[in-house]
Amino acid sequence: MSTTGPISLKPFNTFHIDESARVCIEIHRREDLLQLQTTRNQEPWYILGGGSNVLLTQPVHGLVVFNRLQGITCIREDETHVWIQAASGVIWHDLVMWCVERGYGGIENLALIPGTCGAAPIQNIGAYGVELTAVFHELEALDIQGGNIRLFSREDCRFGYRDSIFKQEAKGLYFIVSITLCLSKTPRVNTSYGGLQQVLQERGIAHPGIRDVADAVIAIRQSKLPDPAVTGNAGSFFKNPVVLNELAEALKRTYPDMPLFDAAQGVKIPAAWLIEQCGWKGYRSGDAGVHPKQALVLVNYGNAKGEAIFRLSEEIITSVQQRFNILLEREVNIW
């Protein structure tokens, strides 16, 4: 389906920002995507799946492509593992629960993360001790300019912390068509995250299965994070910064209560803690604000403009840098 504008994108982004687009096209089949590539490959594509990781700050001058590709398939299995391919338009949480219902383990900790399967590798989504890269096998992506479908292995994707090649040198160059994950038929659950252990203990579950873990993660997320259907938001707005050991040690001497976690490139510090220490938790200016239960989440209480939320994020970044000498980085894509 093709629609010419101006078209309001308010219903199509979880921040509920009312910016417009000139042309919107829905993609339901691979054939639709390939046809679109041959006819509209000379203009920038702005791809919207669930609209859960984008902040609109101006009208979109380009082609907005709504990803509606669907389908989940088991493409291969052996005695211990199963390879599941999901079309990029599938809602991520639907894939998680589809796998949990069949006893396939590895992504239960990632339950209720908003967005589509196509967005998952772009962000290398992660939560509660698990990252997508741990179960990722490969993806198919359309080269928007060239028209060919290319396979990307885990190594090709160059995954980092909430990062991938699709946020760096390949940004805007590919349309992800499907992802394939390698999951376990005999899963070993990961309950290393402290909050997850606490919920399981409160529920009297000593030997949790993957459904127990998924249910606990869902309960935690629902208790901490605002429902985008009620209050506009895009989940975690900032990445948790990773700093050098020397800076972490110096900060710990000044702030003994600062939580620190080992990371591959140094020490990870929760961005929510830094933001809260700067007094932003619960802050509100007009309809733009910081959620009172989770300082990592910026919210639209009604009719905030994307520019207002972006300015608020700039003020938060500046205050954290001035106080802690740490530069926060946004997770959310800015359009």
Residue pairs with C-beta under 8 A, 6 or more apart in sequence:
1 25
1 26
2 23
2 24
2 25
2 26
3 23
3 24
3 25
4 22
4 23
5 20
5 21
5 22
5 23
5 24
6 20
6 21
6 22
6 59
7 20
7 21
7 22
7 23
7 24
7 64
8 18
8 19
8 20
9 17
9 18
9 19
9 20
9 21
9 48
9 51
9 56
9 60
9 64
10 16
10 17
10 18
10 19
12 48
12 51
12 66
13 48
13 51
13 52
13 54
13 55
13 56
13 234
14 50
14 51
14 52
14 114
14 228
14 232
14 233
14 234
14 235
15 54
15 55
15 56
15 228
15 232
15 233
15 234
15 300
15 306
15 309
16 228
16 232
16 300
17 55
17 56
17 57
17 232
17 300
17 304
17 305
17 306
17 309
18 303
19 56
19 57
19 58
19 59
19 60
19 306
19 335
20 59
20 60
21 46
21 59
21 60
21 62
21 64
22 59
22 60
22 61
22 62
23 63
23 64
24 63
24 64
24 65
24 66
25 36
25 40
25 63
25 64
25 65
25 66
26 32
26 65
26 66
26 68
27 33
27 36
27 65
27 66
27 67
27 68
27 69
27 89
28 68
28 69
28 70
29 69
30 69
30 177
33 69
33 142
33 175
33 177
34 142
34 147
36 65
37 142
37 144
37 147
37 175
38 147
40 63
41 144
41 145
41 147
43 62
43 63
44 61
44 62
44 63
44 172
45 62
45 63
45 65
45 144
45 172
45 175
46 60
46 62
46 63
46 64
46 65
46 335
47 65
47 67
47 118
47 175
48 54
48 64
48 65
48 66
48 67
49 66
49 67
49 88
49 89
49 115
49 116
49 118
49 119
50 91
50 92
50 114
50 115
50 116
50 119
52 114
52 115
52 119
52 228
52 234
52 235
53 114
53 115
53 119
53 123
53 234
53 235
53 331
53 332
53 333
54 234
54 332
54 333
54 334
54 335
55 234
55 306
55 309
55 310
55 332
55 333
55 334
55 335
56 306
56 335
57 305
57 306
57 307
57 310
57 334
57 335
58 306
58 307
58 335
60 335
65 175
67 88
67 89
67 116
67 118
67 175
68 89
69 87
69 88
69 89
69 90
69 118
69 177
69 178
70 87
70 89
70 90
71 86
71 87
71 90
72 84
72 85
72 86
72 87
72 90
72 95
72 98
73 84
73 85
73 86
74 82
74 83
74 84
74 85
75 83
75 84
75 85
75 180
76 82
76 83
77 83
77 185
79 185
80 184
80 185
80 186
81 182
81 183
81 184
81 185
82 104
82 182
82 183
82 184
82 185
83 137
83 180
83 181
83 182
83 183
84 95
84 99
84 104
84 180
84 181
84 183
85 178
85 179
85 180
86 95
86 117
86 178
86 179
86 180
86 181
87 117
87 177
87 178
88 116
88 117
88 118
88 175
88 176
88 177
88 178
88 179
89 116
89 117
89 118
90 116
90 117
91 115
91 116
91 117
92 110
92 113
92 114
92 115
92 116
92 117
92 119
92 120
92 125
93 111
93 112
93 113
93 114
95 107
95 117
96 107
96 108
96 110
96 111
96 112
96 214
97 111
97 214
99 105
99 106
99 107
99 108
99 183
100 108
100 111
100 210
100 211
100 214
103 185
103 187
103 210
104 183
104 184
104 185
104 187
104 210
105 183
105 184
105 185
105 186
105 187
105 188
105 189
105 210
106 130
106 134
106 135
106 181
106 182
106 183
106 184
106 187
107 130
107 132
107 135
107 181
107 183
108 187
108 189
108 210
108 211
108 213
108 214
108 217
109 127
109 128
109 129
109 130
109 190
109 193
109 196
109 213
109 214
109 217
110 125
110 126
110 127
110 128
110 130
110 132
110 217
111 214
111 217
111 218
111 221
112 217
112 218
112 221
112 222
113 120
113 125
113 127
113 235
114 228
114 234
114 235
115 123
115 125
117 178
117 179
118 175
118 176
118 177
118 179
119 125
120 132
120 179
121 132
121 136
121 139
121 152
121 157
121 159
121 164
121 166
121 176
121 179
122 164
122 166
122 167
122 176
123 162
123 163
123 164
123 167
123 331
124 131
124 132
124 133
124 157
124 159
124 160
124 161
124 162
124 163
124 164
125 131
125 132
125 162
126 132
126 161
126 162
127 217
128 190
128 193
128 195
128 196
128 217
128 220
129 190
129 191
129 192
129 193
129 196
130 190
131 159
132 159
133 154
133 157
133 159
135 181
135 182
135 183
136 154
136 157
136 159
136 179
136 181
136 182
137 153
137 154
137 180
137 181
137 182
138 151
138 152
138 153
138 154
138 179
138 180
139 151
139 152
139 157
139 176
139 177
139 178
139 179
139 180
140 149
140 150
140 151
140 152
140 176
140 177
140 178
141 149
141 150
141 152
141 174
141 175
141 176
141 177
142 148
142 149
142 150
142 174
142 175
142 177
143 149
143 150
143 173
143 174
144 172
144 173
144 174
144 175
145 173
149 177
150 174
152 165
156 165
157 164
157 165
157 166
158 164
158 165
158 168
161 239
161 240
161 242
161 263
161 264
162 239
162 331
166 174
166 176
187 209
187 210
189 208
189 209
189 210
189 212
189 213
190 213
191 197
191 200
191 208
191 213
195 220
196 213
196 216
196 217
196 220
199 216
199 219
199 220
200 208
200 212
200 213
200 216
203 212
203 216
205 212
205 216
208 216
224 293
224 294
225 233
225 235
225 291
225 293
225 294
225 297
226 233
226 291
226 293
226 294
226 297
226 299
228 234
231 291
231 299
231 300
231 301
232 299
232 300
232 301
232 304
233 291
233 297
233 298
233 299
233 300
234 298
234 332
235 297
235 331
236 271
236 296
236 297
236 331
237 296
237 297
237 298
237 313
237 330
237 331
237 332
238 271
238 275
238 296
238 313
238 316
238 317
238 328
238 329
238 330
238 331
239 271
239 328
239 329
239 330
239 331
240 268
240 269
240 270
240 271
241 268
241 269
241 271
241 274
241 326
241 327
241 328
241 329
242 263
242 264
242 265
242 266
242 267
242 268
242 269
243 251
243 266
243 267
243 269
243 326
244 266
244 267
245 266
245 267
247 267
247 325
247 326
248 260
248 266
248 267
248 269
251 258
251 269
251 324
252 258
252 260
255 277
258 269
258 273
259 269
259 270
259 273
260 267
260 268
260 269
261 267
261 268
261 269
261 270
262 268
269 326
270 296
271 295
271 296
271 320
271 328
272 294
272 295
272 296
273 295
274 320
274 323
274 324
274 326
274 328
275 281
275 290
275 295
275 296
275 316
275 320
275 328
276 295
277 323
277 324
278 316
278 319
278 320
278 323
279 319
280 290
280 295
280 316
280 319
281 290
281 291
281 292
281 295
282 289
282 290
282 291
282 292
283 289
283 290
283 312
284 290
284 301
285 308
285 312
286 304
286 308
287 300
287 301
287 302
287 303
287 304
287 308
288 298
288 299
288 300
288 301
288 304
288 308
288 309
288 311
288 312
289 298
289 299
289 301
289 312
290 297
290 298
290 299
290 312
290 316
291 297
291 298
291 299
298 309
298 312
298 313
300 309
306 335
310 334
313 330
316 328
317 327
317 328
320 326
320 327
320 328
321 327
321 328
